[in-house]
Amino acid sequence: SIPFLLLHWQFFCSKCAPQEQIHSAYGYEAANVALVFVIGLTYSFIAPAILPVCVVYFAFATLSYRWLFNYVYDEEFDSGGAFWYDLFNAVLIGQLLSTLSLLGLAALYGSSLQLLVLAPLPFFVLYLALRSWRIGWKSQCTSLEDA
């Protein structure tokens, strides 16, 4: 994971890299990245200083995961992206929670006009979720020959 690579930077040295086969735990890695995304998105309205930290994290994660998947991890299996449906659902729930927290802050500290303008946001997120779930359900049930 990314925190492990922050502490053990010698894995970026090609001469120091281990020679045995290493397989990626896709679910674990994707869940860690989604957790950082959801926490950053949720708390960005309360503490906007978390956004630059998230940008640095995702920039480092992009570089390190590209290197890991190209040079370190061996291909163990191909799930065809089956776990991305769950990951996308978690991100949508995080987006809904962040818009609800924004509405709560607008209700506490903002004017009634701000609350009125921001009130449709959760409904847009729910509309996106329902539309995506309908399309996602169809894509899960469609065979590769029909696609």
Secondary structure as the mmCIF struct_conf table of DSSP 4:
data_model
#
loop_
_struct_conf.conf_type_id
_struct_conf.id
_struct_conf.beg_label_comp_id
_struct_conf.beg_label_asym_id
_struct_conf.beg_label_seq_id
_struct_conf.end_label_comp_id
_struct_conf.end_label_asym_id
_struct_conf.end_label_seq_id
HELX_RH_AL_P HELX_RH_AL_P1 ILE A 2 LEU A 7
HELX_RH_3T_P HELX_RH_3T_P1 TRP A 9 PHE A 12
BEND BEND1 CYS A 13 CYS A 13
TURN_TY1_P TURN_TY1_P1 SER A 14 CYS A 16
BEND BEND2 ALA A 17 ALA A 17
BEND BEND3 GLU A 20 GLU A 20
STRN STRN1 ILE A 22 ILE A 22
HELX_RH_AL_P HELX_RH_AL_P2 TYR A 26 TYR A 43
TURN_TY1_P TURN_TY1_P2 SER A 44 ILE A 46
TURN_TY1_P TURN_TY1_P3 PRO A 48 ALA A 49
HELX_RH_AL_P HELX_RH_AL_P3 ILE A 50 TRP A 67
HELX_RH_PI_P HELX_RH_PI_P1 LEU A 68 VAL A 72
STRN STRN2 TYR A 73 TYR A 73
HELX_LH_PP_P HELX_LH_PP_P1 ASP A 74 GLU A 75
TURN_TY1_P TURN_TY1_P4 GLY A 80 PHE A 83
HELX_RH_AL_P HELX_RH_AL_P4 TRP A 84 TYR A 109
BEND BEND4 GLY A 110 GLY A 110
HELX_RH_AL_P HELX_RH_AL_P5 SER A 112 LEU A 118
TURN_TY1_P TURN_TY1_P5 ALA A 119 PRO A 120
HELX_RH_AL_P HELX_RH_AL_P6 LEU A 121 CYS A 141
BEND BEND5 THR A 142 THR A 142
TURN_TY1_P TURN_TY1_P6 LEU A 144 ASP A 146
#
